[in-house]
């Protein structure tokens, strides 16, 4: 930790940003490592500023999914609740873009459920509020993730961009970290859920002495899934 003799990937943890990959990610995804704009050669106006919005909304997800309770209600209670919560943000961003006299374009919101480390900020724990999910990663998890993603991609009045799915970063979600520590979830489980919701393998802790081949195999798994189903997926590995 900060030692001159420490391997580069361990110094302040910044070297971990080298172990990221994306596949099939579209422009204006407002999250690392997928964030980018279109190239200037493809832009209709090189002076145009475009922006999108990403959120940290684990607490909101927990409240709405608790109210939703059943998987059948996701398309109504959860979907309408998310749209109501995001509508003021969307309107504000559109107003900001208008103030730039046509030189600014609000592209939309990445409506993904994105956890925080705050109390009740876990997305995995929020999903466990749904009746058919006893423990996240177990039976009912894939079906629930699919229904939530379907809702997030069709919020009325909201232009969605980016992943617009479920973010399941193991090191940034307290419940996911707990499940991983207890060997209740692994990369295979997370990849299976990602097949219906995104975002891929996010902040996955792996041993610092992992081989290039071991890391490559995980990245190839994510890329293959992305290209097979034309999904925006990414892979972030944290060498510990």
Secondary structure as GFF3:
##gff-version 3
##sequence-region A 1 240
A	DSSP	three_ten_helix	8	18	.	.	.	ID=ss1
A	DSSP	beta_strand	20	23	.	.	.	ID=ss2
A	DSSP	beta_strand	49	53	.	.	.	ID=ss3
A	DSSP	alpha_helix	58	68	.	.	.	ID=ss4
A	DSSP	three_ten_helix	71	73	.	.	.	ID=ss5
A	DSSP	pi_helix	74	78	.	.	.	ID=ss6
A	DSSP	alpha_helix	79	98	.	.	.	ID=ss7
A	DSSP	beta_strand	104	109	.	.	.	ID=ss8
A	DSSP	alpha_helix	123	127	.	.	.	ID=ss9
A	DSSP	alpha_helix	141	152	.	.	.	ID=ss10
A	DSSP	three_ten_helix	170	172	.	.	.	ID=ss11
A	DSSP	alpha_helix	174	181	.	.	.	ID=ss12
A	DSSP	alpha_helix	187	197	.	.	.	ID=ss13
A	DSSP	beta_strand	200	206	.	.	.	ID=ss14
A	DSSP	alpha_helix	212	229	.	.	.	ID=ss15
A	DSSP	beta_strand	233	239	.	.	.	ID=ss16
###
